[in-house]
């Protein structure tokens, strides 16, 4: 697979992370401007933000948890030339699950739907790692 094809899902995931980070900053500054939160109450990072900025911040923080394993497996598959079509399709599916997770997390925040989208992404990521491991260990 050409590197650009393998890396495109990574660019989408990074884009989601940047989008959430910028949205988080905007929503936090807006909450301060509207007087919904006092700076002294959030200066040390206490979770005293209004609901929406807190939801967005939590979703942003989630992008530095399980996606880390996604970045690692894509990088390893790329440098070892083990990223075939199935791997790339799984990468797109993983990123789609992260977009869905972020959409639920910052929207309705329905815990059941949020967990389902997380679990789907987790199992896809496990599949990516298993595929990479099999292709690497058995020279496929």
Order of alpha helices (4+ residues) and beta strands (2+ residues): alpha-alpha-alpha-alpha-alpha-alpha
